[in-house]
């Protein structure tokens, strides 16, 4: 089969080449990959992976071989799959614990965005507790995770505030359910009871300062690429700043993702969630699509596999 593999002799750290088909164990099903949507973490991590590895966390495709032990998806089902590596290939192994079953007729292109982006948004928001009637900040609203988080938080009954530095994205964010769109946490009209942070750095520090008593900030993304520097007094509990919490998040440590993957794939297929797909391109264009300086609209670039 063909696969993108790590190749540090290439400027992109990638080469498309023939590799052996994956050999399933007793618990592994095999899918024919039809689409995948690279994540920021996938791309940032390429220089640190060994030569020959097949990168990629998430992909959508059709099951071509069931697991020998009878677990997992059935032959012919379309699935959203999640795993630490191996997605950027014509075939990959999947287990029952890390696949969602898409409805019959689901589009693999939009299903491919579910595993990391949509599931991170869903699980991150759950860390905030019940959303109904609460004021929630999504910090970094035009990232793929942010676009899903705005939708899901609004559906959960939150008053959603989100940030963007792109004025052209404001109307889209409002259309997805945001009540207020600001440039940074310092622009908030009043404090929030929860923050889903996709930026990190000074944005995280600023958002933590706007947490109401008992509020929670979930540090889920680090797109700003900055250090977090808290000044003396930033973590004081006086002046109505008590009981605030900052917690970290890693999707790879989350258990029982299968039902969430299935639910999200169904919501997208039935039109209740915007799939936030910005562009479709051939998987053969992967290095060009994500080259430094390549222009991309908010949302995910999905690569279709031939």
C-alpha positions in Angstrom: 0.0 0.0 0.0 0.9 3.7 -0.3 1.6 5.7 2.8 3.1 9.0 3.8 6.1 8.1 6.0 8.5 10.3 8.0 11.5 11.1 5.9 13.9 13.6 7.4 15.9 14.0 4.2 12.8 15.8 2.8 12.1 19.5 3.6 8.5 18.5 4.6 9.8 15.5 6.7 7.5 13.3 4.6 7.7 11.0 1.6 4.9 9.1 -0.1 6.0 5.5 -0.7 5.1 1.9 -0.9 5.0 0.1 2.5 3.8 -3.3 3.6 0.1 -3.6 4.5 -0.5 -3.6 8.3 -0.8 -7.0 9.9 -3.8 -7.2 12.3 -3.7 -8.7 15.7 -6.6 -10.6 17.2 -8.3 -7.3 18.3 -7.7 -5.3 15.1 -10.0 -4.5 12.3 -8.6 -3.1 9.0 -10.1 -0.1 7.3 -9.5 1.2 3.8 -8.8 4.9 4.5 -10.8 7.3 2.4 -10.0 10.6 4.0 -7.9 12.1 6.8 -7.6 15.6 8.2 -4.1 16.4 9.6 -4.0 18.2 13.0 -1.7 20.9 14.3 -0.1 18.4 16.6 0.5 15.8 13.8 2.4 18.4 11.8 4.4 20.0 14.6 5.5 16.5 15.8 7.0 15.3 12.4 10.6 16.5 13.1 10.6 14.4 16.3 9.4 11.1 14.8 11.7 8.3 13.6 12.2 7.8 9.8 9.8 5.4 8.3 6.9 5.9 10.7 3.4 6.5 9.3 2.0 9.6 11.1 -1.5 10.7 11.7 -4.0 10.3 14.5 -7.4 10.2 12.8 -8.9 9.0 9.6 -12.3 7.8 8.1 -12.8 4.8 5.9 -14.6 1.6 5.3 -14.0 -1.7 7.1 -12.4 -4.3 4.8 -11.6 -6.9 7.5 -13.1 -7.5 10.9 -11.1 -8.2 14.0 -10.5 -12.0 14.4 -11.8 -11.9 18.0 -15.2 -10.6 16.8 -14.9 -7.1 18.4 -15.2 -3.8 16.8 -16.8 -2.6 13.5 -18.4 -4.8 11.0 -17.4 -5.4 7.3 -18.5 -2.5 5.1 -19.2 0.0 7.9 -17.9 3.5 7.6 -16.0 4.5 10.7 -14.2 7.4 12.2 -11.0 6.1 13.7 -8.5 7.4 16.3 -5.1 6.2 17.1 -1.6 7.6 17.9 -0.2 6.9 14.5 -0.8 5.2 11.1 -3.6 7.3 9.6 -1.8 8.7 6.6 -2.0 5.5 4.6 -4.3 3.6 2.3 -5.0 1.1 5.1 -4.8 1.3 8.9 -5.6 -0.9 11.9 -8.4 0.1 14.3 -9.8 -1.3 17.6 -13.3 -1.3 19.0 -12.3 1.2 21.7 -11.2 3.9 19.2 -13.8 3.9 16.4 -17.1 5.5 15.9 -19.6 4.0 13.5 -20.9 6.5 11.0 -24.5 6.1 9.6 -25.0 4.4 6.3 -24.2 6.8 3.5 -22.1 9.1 5.6 -19.5 11.2 3.8 -16.0 10.0 4.8 -14.6 13.4 4.1 -16.6 15.1 6.9 -16.4 12.0 9.1 -12.6 12.3 9.1 -12.7 15.5 11.1 -14.5 13.8 14.0 -11.8 11.9 15.9 -9.5 14.7 17.2 -11.2 18.0 16.5 -14.8 17.3 17.4 -14.1 14.8 20.2 -11.5 17.1 21.8 -14.2 19.8 21.9 -16.8 17.5 23.4 -14.5 16.0 26.1 -13.0 19.4 26.9 -16.4 21.0 27.5 -17.4 18.1 29.7 -14.5 19.1 32.1 -16.4 22.3 32.7 -19.4 20.6 34.1 -23.0 21.4 33.2 -23.2 24.3 30.7 -26.9 25.2 30.9 -27.2 28.9 31.8 -23.4 29.4 32.3 -21.1 31.9 30.6 -18.3 30.0 28.8 -15.3 31.4 26.9 -13.9 29.4 23.9 -10.4 30.8 23.5 -9.4 30.4 19.9 -12.8 30.1 18.2 -11.6 29.7 14.6 -9.5 26.6 15.2 -11.3 23.4 14.2 -11.7 22.4 17.9 -12.9 25.9 18.6 -15.5 25.9 15.9 -16.9 22.6 17.3 -16.7 23.9 20.8 -18.8 27.0 20.0 -21.5 24.8 18.5 -21.5 22.2 21.3 -21.4 24.7 24.1 -24.3 26.6 22.6 -26.3 23.4 22.2 -25.6 22.7 25.9 -27.3 25.9 26.9 -24.2 28.1 27.5 -23.9 31.8 26.8 -20.9 31.4 24.5 -18.2 34.0 24.2 -15.3 33.3 21.8 -12.2 35.0 20.5 -10.7 35.7 17.1 -8.3 38.1 15.6 -9.9 37.7 12.2 -12.8 40.2 11.7 -14.1 38.2 8.7 -14.7 35.2 11.0 -17.0 37.1 13.3 -20.3 36.4 11.5 -19.5 32.7 11.1 -18.9 32.3 14.8 -22.1 34.1 15.6 -23.9 31.8 13.2 -22.5 28.8 14.9 -24.0 29.9 18.2 -21.6 32.4 19.8 -23.3 35.2 21.7 -20.3 37.5 21.8 -17.0 37.6 19.8 -14.0 39.4 21.1 -10.3 39.7 20.2 -8.9 38.7 23.6 -9.9 37.9 27.2 -9.2 41.5 28.2 -12.1 42.6 26.0 -14.7 40.6 27.9 -17.6 42.6 29.1 -17.8 40.4 32.3 -16.3 37.4 33.8 -16.9 33.8 32.7 -17.5 30.6 34.7 -15.6 28.3 32.3 -12.9 28.5 29.7 -11.9 26.1 27.0 -8.4 27.3 26.0 -6.9 26.4 22.6 -4.2 29.0 22.5 -2.1 29.0 25.7 0.5 31.5 26.5 -0.6 35.0 27.4 -4.1 34.2 26.3 -4.4 31.5 28.9 -3.1 33.9 31.6 -5.5 36.6 30.6 -8.5 34.2 30.5 -7.7 32.8 33.9 -7.9 36.3 35.3 -11.4 36.6 34.0 -12.7 33.4 35.7 -15.5 33.9 38.2 -15.2 32.2 41.6 -15.5 28.5 41.2 -14.6 28.7 37.5 -12.6 26.1 35.5 -10.1 26.7 32.7 -9.3 23.6 30.6 -5.9 24.0 28.8 -6.5 22.0 25.7 -4.5 23.6 23.0 -1.2 25.6 22.7 -1.4 27.2 19.2 0.1 30.5 20.4 3.4 28.8 21.0 4.2 31.0 24.0 5.2 30.5 27.6 2.6 30.9 30.3 3.9 33.5 32.7 1.8 34.2 35.8 2.9 37.3 37.7 2.9 37.6 41.5 -0.7 37.9 42.7 -2.3 36.3 39.6 -3.1 33.2 41.6 -4.4 35.0 44.7 -7.8 34.0 46.0 -8.9 37.3 47.4 -11.0 40.0 45.6 -13.6 37.5 44.5 -11.0 35.3 42.8 -11.3 32.2 45.0 -11.7 28.5 44.0 -10.6 28.9 40.4 -9.2 25.8 38.7 -6.7 25.3 35.8 -6.6 21.8 34.5 -4.7 20.2 31.6 -6.2 17.8 28.9 -4.9 15.1 26.6 -7.2 13.3 24.3 -5.0 10.3 24.1 -5.6 9.6 27.8 -9.4 9.7 27.5 -11.2 6.4 27.8 -14.4 5.1 26.1 -14.3 7.4 23.1 -16.2 5.0 20.8 -19.8 6.2 21.7 -18.8 9.8 21.5 -17.2 9.3 18.0 -20.4 7.6 16.9 -22.6 10.3 18.2 -20.6 13.1 16.7 -20.4 11.4 13.3 -24.2 11.0 13.4 -24.8 14.6 14.3 -22.7 15.8 11.4 -24.3 13.4 9.0 -27.8 14.5 9.9 -26.9 18.2 9.7 -27.1 19.1 13.4 -23.3 20.0 13.5 -21.4 22.0 11.0 -18.5 19.7 9.9 -16.1 22.8 9.7 -14.4 21.5 6.6 -12.5 24.4 5.0 -11.1 22.6 1.9 -10.8 19.2 0.2 -7.5 18.2 -1.5 -5.9 15.1 -2.7 -3.7 13.3 -0.1 -0.9 13.5 -2.6 -0.8 17.3 -2.0 -0.2 16.9 1.7 3.1 18.8 1.9 1.9 21.6 -0.3 -1.4 22.0 1.6 0.4 22.5 4.9 3.6 24.2 3.7 4.6 27.4 5.7 2.7 30.3 4.4 0.0 28.2 2.7 -3.3 30.1 2.9 -6.1 28.3 4.8 -9.6 29.3 5.9 -10.8 28.6 9.4 -11.6 24.9 9.8 -10.0 21.7 8.6 -8.3 20.8 5.4 -9.4 17.3 4.5 -7.3 15.1 2.3 -9.0 12.4 0.2 -7.2 9.1 -0.4 -7.2 7.3 -3.8 
